[in-house]
Amino acid sequence: MVWWLQFIIIWLSIDLIIIATGWYIATLKAYFPNWWEQVIACEVEPDLDLEAEPVDVPGFGLGSKAAK
């Protein structure tokens, strides 16, 4: 008897996420078209040189079994 109550609560949680996403797409997205790109552009300086070097990760890459 408790399992169906848990199922209903989970179902309503998923529905709430779907409804909120749809509401965002229908209303707010027009006002904030690329907000994540604007946030990144504001935080990163132009000509920023990041020092990076390759790292050997075991089991990952062209020689790994997953790539074959």
C-alpha positions in Angstrom: 0.0 0.0 0.0 2.9 2.4 0.7 4.6 1.7 -2.7 1.8 3.3 -4.7 2.0 6.4 -2.5 5.8 6.6 -3.1 5.1 6.1 -6.8 2.6 9.0 -6.9 5.0 11.3 -5.0 7.9 10.5 -7.4 5.5 10.9 -10.4 4.4 14.3 -9.1 8.0 15.4 -8.6 8.9 14.5 -12.1 5.8 16.3 -13.4 6.7 19.4 -11.4 10.2 19.4 -13.1 8.6 19.0 -16.5 6.0 21.8 -15.9 8.7 24.2 -14.6 10.9 23.5 -17.6 8.0 24.1 -20.0 7.1 27.3 -18.2 10.7 28.5 -18.5 10.8 27.7 -22.2 7.5 29.4 -22.8 8.0 32.5 -20.8 11.4 33.4 -19.5 13.7 32.0 -22.3 12.7 34.8 -24.6 14.1 37.4 -22.1 17.3 35.4 -21.3 18.3 33.8 -24.6 21.9 32.9 -23.9 22.4 33.8 -20.3 25.0 31.1 -19.7 27.2 32.3 -22.5 26.9 35.9 -21.2 27.9 34.8 -17.7 30.9 32.9 -19.1 31.9 35.9 -21.3 31.7 38.2 -18.4 33.9 36.1 -16.1 36.6 35.1 -18.6 39.2 37.7 -19.6 40.0 37.9 -23.3 43.3 36.5 -24.3 43.4 34.4 -21.2 46.2 31.8 -21.5 45.5 28.7 -19.5 48.5 26.6 -18.8 47.5 23.0 -19.6 49.4 19.9 -20.4 48.3 16.5 -21.5 47.7 13.9 -18.8 47.9 10.1 -19.4 44.8 8.5 -18.0 44.9 4.7 -17.8 42.1 3.0 -19.8 41.2 6.1 -21.7 42.2 7.2 -25.2 43.0 5.6 -28.6 44.8 2.6 -27.1 42.0 1.7 -24.7 39.6 -1.2 -25.1 36.7 1.2 -25.1 38.0 3.0 -28.2 38.5 -0.2 -30.2 
